[in-house]
């Protein structure tokens, strides 16, 4: 299936590992040029080299998406470096799982406002060209409890924002959707650490997943890339769960 992404350009935040890295690689395999950012320089450089090896243009730099000035600069420089911009994937997350006020503040700055600011910055470019896609990465933790409260609450707010933004931008040819991963295990990720340090709890979580295992970053990336593509042209304002049926409610 030709996804119509060849020659286009995408921005992926939080792209040094896990879902962000897998998404950048999946986009590149479709012939899409990619701009990447993350906070860790070493992992980001390694991810950028992997994407570059697939024969597309790559631009990568460190950026804390919770810093509004740094984020705006990254987005502008990414567009300039790649010569255009067609897709924004808001994947960066602080992964602040505690209950403190600091956790609330961090999740607000990164998980919600990082995505809000990035998409509001990019939206005028996409409106002007009359095409493009924004994909927000939320979590099935936003859909039920008990889950880490600040993280879940701000990921739920992101789902609401995505729906409203989809309605606002649809008349201008710009599609907005939200992807909600369930428990995803990848090297260096939080569930990788749990698997190693607390295998009993890991097994408990797997037992809640009808699919019988945790998902992979690549499985989430495939859905993100489809949502970003022209083949998902009539998919707008959707919440796409990628969780092996772990979330069991009808909505």
C-alpha positions as CSV (number, residue, x, y, z in Angstrom):
1,X,0.0,0.0,0.0
2,X,1.4,3.4,-1.0
3,X,0.9,5.7,1.9
4,X,1.7,8.8,-0.2
5,X,4.4,10.0,2.1
6,X,7.4,9.9,-0.2
7,X,9.0,13.3,-0.6
8,X,7.1,14.8,2.3
9,X,8.5,16.0,5.6
10,X,7.6,15.2,9.2
11,X,8.5,16.3,12.6
12,X,8.7,13.8,15.4
13,X,9.2,14.9,19.0
14,X,10.7,12.6,21.7
15,X,12.3,10.6,18.8
16,X,15.4,9.2,20.4
17,X,14.0,5.9,21.5
18,X,10.8,3.9,21.8
19,X,7.7,4.9,19.9
20,X,9.3,8.2,18.6
21,X,12.3,6.4,17.2
22,X,10.2,3.7,15.6
23,X,7.9,6.3,14.1
24,X,10.8,8.3,12.6
25,X,12.2,5.0,11.1
26,X,8.7,4.0,9.7
27,X,8.2,7.4,8.1
28,X,11.7,7.2,6.5
29,X,10.9,3.8,5.1
30,X,8.0,5.5,3.3
31,X,10.4,8.0,1.8
32,X,9.4,10.8,4.2
33,X,12.1,13.3,5.3
34,X,12.2,13.6,9.1
35,X,13.1,16.1,11.8
36,X,13.7,14.7,15.2
37,X,14.2,16.1,18.7
38,X,14.7,14.7,22.2
39,X,16.5,15.8,25.4
40,X,19.2,13.2,25.3
41,X,22.0,14.0,22.7
42,X,23.6,10.6,22.5
43,X,20.5,8.5,21.8
44,X,19.1,11.2,19.5
45,X,22.3,11.2,17.4
46,X,22.1,7.4,17.1
47,X,18.4,7.5,16.1
48,X,19.2,10.2,13.5
49,X,21.9,8.1,12.0
50,X,19.5,5.1,11.7
51,X,16.9,7.3,9.9
52,X,19.5,8.9,7.7
53,X,20.7,5.4,6.6
54,X,17.3,4.9,5.0
55,X,18.1,7.5,2.4
56,X,16.0,10.5,3.5
57,X,16.9,13.9,4.7
58,X,17.3,14.2,8.4
59,X,17.5,17.1,10.8
60,X,18.0,16.5,14.5
61,X,18.7,18.6,17.6
62,X,18.2,18.5,21.3
63,X,15.0,20.2,22.5
64,X,13.0,20.2,25.7
65,X,9.4,20.6,24.3
66,X,8.4,21.9,27.7
67,X,10.4,25.0,26.9
68,X,8.2,27.1,24.7
69,X,11.0,29.2,23.2
70,X,13.2,26.2,22.4
71,X,10.3,24.4,20.9
72,X,9.3,27.2,18.5
73,X,13.0,27.5,17.4
74,X,13.2,23.8,16.8
75,X,10.0,23.8,14.7
76,X,11.1,26.8,12.6
77,X,14.6,25.3,12.0
78,X,13.2,21.9,11.1
79,X,11.0,23.4,8.4
80,X,13.8,25.4,7.1
81,X,16.2,22.4,7.1
82,X,13.8,20.1,5.3
83,X,12.3,22.7,3.0
84,X,8.7,21.9,3.8
85,X,6.5,20.4,6.6
86,X,3.6,18.0,6.2
87,X,3.3,16.0,9.3
88,X,3.7,16.7,13.0
89,X,3.9,13.8,15.5
90,X,3.6,15.0,19.1
91,X,5.2,12.0,20.9
92,X,7.3,13.6,23.7
93,X,6.3,12.7,27.2
94,X,7.8,13.6,30.6
95,X,6.6,10.2,31.9
96,X,6.1,11.8,35.3
97,X,4.3,9.0,37.2
98,X,4.2,10.4,40.7
99,X,1.4,12.3,42.5
100,X,3.3,15.4,43.5
101,X,2.7,19.0,42.3
102,X,6.0,18.8,40.5
103,X,4.7,15.8,38.5
104,X,1.5,17.8,37.6
105,X,3.6,20.7,36.5
106,X,6.0,18.6,34.4
107,X,3.1,16.6,32.7
108,X,1.3,19.9,32.0
109,X,4.4,21.5,30.4
110,X,5.5,18.5,28.3
111,X,2.7,16.1,27.7
112,X,0.0,18.7,27.2
113,X,1.4,22.1,26.4
114,X,4.3,20.8,24.4
115,X,1.8,19.2,22.1
116,X,-0.6,22.2,22.1
117,X,2.2,24.7,21.4
118,X,3.8,22.5,18.7
119,X,0.5,21.9,16.8
120,X,-0.6,25.6,17.1
121,X,2.8,26.6,15.7
122,X,2.7,24.2,12.8
123,X,-1.1,24.5,12.0
124,X,-0.8,27.8,10.0
125,X,1.8,26.2,7.7
126,X,-0.5,23.3,7.0
127,X,-3.6,25.5,6.6
128,X,-1.7,27.6,4.1
129,X,-0.9,24.6,1.9
130,X,-4.3,23.1,2.5
131,X,-3.0,19.7,3.5
132,X,-1.1,17.9,6.2
133,X,-1.6,15.9,9.4
134,X,-1.0,16.2,13.1
135,X,-0.9,13.0,15.3
136,X,-0.9,13.4,19.0
137,X,0.3,10.4,21.1
138,X,-1.8,10.0,24.2
139,X,-2.2,6.8,26.3
140,X,-4.9,4.3,27.2
141,X,-4.1,5.4,30.8
142,X,-6.2,8.4,30.0
143,X,-9.2,6.3,29.5
144,X,-9.5,4.4,32.8
145,X,-8.2,4.1,36.4
146,X,-6.5,3.5,38.6
147,X,-3.6,5.0,36.8
148,X,-0.9,7.6,37.6
149,X,-3.1,10.6,38.1
150,X,-1.2,13.6,36.7
151,X,0.0,11.6,33.7
152,X,-3.4,10.2,33.0
153,X,-5.3,13.5,33.5
154,X,-3.0,15.4,31.1
155,X,-3.1,12.7,28.5
156,X,-6.9,12.8,28.7
157,X,-6.8,16.6,28.2
158,X,-4.7,15.9,25.1
159,X,-7.4,13.7,23.6
160,X,-9.9,16.4,24.1
161,X,-7.6,19.0,22.6
162,X,-7.0,16.7,19.6
163,X,-10.8,16.3,18.9
164,X,-11.4,20.1,19.1
165,X,-8.3,20.8,16.9
166,X,-9.5,18.2,14.3
167,X,-12.9,20.0,14.1
168,X,-11.2,23.4,13.7
169,X,-8.7,22.3,11.0
170,X,-10.8,19.9,9.0
171,X,-12.3,22.6,6.7
172,X,-8.7,23.6,5.8
173,X,-7.7,20.1,4.6
174,X,-5.6,19.4,7.8
175,X,-6.3,16.1,9.6
176,X,-5.8,15.7,13.4
177,X,-5.9,12.3,15.2
178,X,-4.8,10.8,18.4
179,X,-3.1,7.5,19.0
180,X,-3.4,5.9,22.5
181,X,-0.8,3.1,23.2
182,X,-1.4,0.6,25.9
183,X,1.5,-1.1,27.7
184,X,4.4,-1.0,25.3
185,X,7.7,-2.7,26.0
186,X,10.9,-1.6,24.2
187,X,14.6,-1.6,25.1
188,X,15.3,1.1,27.7
189,X,11.6,1.8,28.3
190,X,9.8,1.8,31.6
191,X,8.2,-1.6,31.0
192,X,11.6,-3.0,30.1
193,X,12.8,-1.9,33.5
194,X,9.8,-3.4,35.3
195,X,10.3,-6.7,33.4
196,X,13.8,-6.8,34.7
197,X,13.2,-5.5,38.3
198,X,9.7,-6.7,39.1
199,X,8.8,-9.7,36.9
200,X,5.7,-10.6,39.0
201,X,4.1,-7.1,38.4
202,X,5.0,-7.3,34.8
203,X,3.2,-10.7,34.5
204,X,0.2,-9.1,36.3
205,X,0.0,-6.4,33.7
206,X,0.4,-8.9,30.8
207,X,-2.5,-10.9,32.3
208,X,-4.8,-7.8,31.7
209,X,-4.1,-7.8,28.0
210,X,-6.3,-10.2,26.0
211,X,-3.6,-10.2,23.2
212,X,-1.4,-12.0,25.7
213,X,1.7,-9.7,25.6
214,X,2.7,-6.1,25.7
215,X,2.9,-4.2,22.4
216,X,6.0,-3.1,20.6
217,X,7.0,0.4,19.6
218,X,6.9,-0.6,16.0
219,X,3.3,-1.7,16.2
220,X,2.4,1.8,17.6
221,X,4.5,3.5,14.9
222,X,2.7,1.7,12.1
223,X,-0.6,3.2,13.3
224,X,0.9,6.6,13.7
225,X,2.3,6.6,10.2
226,X,-1.0,5.4,8.7
227,X,-2.9,8.1,10.6
228,X,-0.4,10.6,9.2
229,X,-0.8,9.4,5.6
230,X,-3.1,10.2,2.7
231,X,-4.6,6.7,3.0
232,X,-6.2,7.9,6.2
233,X,-7.8,10.8,4.5
234,X,-11.2,10.4,6.0
235,X,-9.9,9.6,9.5
236,X,-10.3,12.8,11.5
237,X,-10.7,13.4,15.2
238,X,-10.3,9.7,15.9
239,X,-8.8,8.1,19.0
240,X,-6.9,5.0,17.8
241,X,-6.0,2.6,20.6
242,X,-3.0,0.3,20.1
243,X,-3.2,-2.0,23.0
244,X,-4.1,-5.6,22.2
245,X,-7.7,-4.9,23.6
246,X,-6.2,-4.0,27.0
247,X,-8.7,-1.1,27.3
248,X,-12.0,-2.9,27.5
249,X,-14.7,-0.1,27.5
250,X,-16.8,0.7,24.4
251,X,-15.3,4.2,24.2
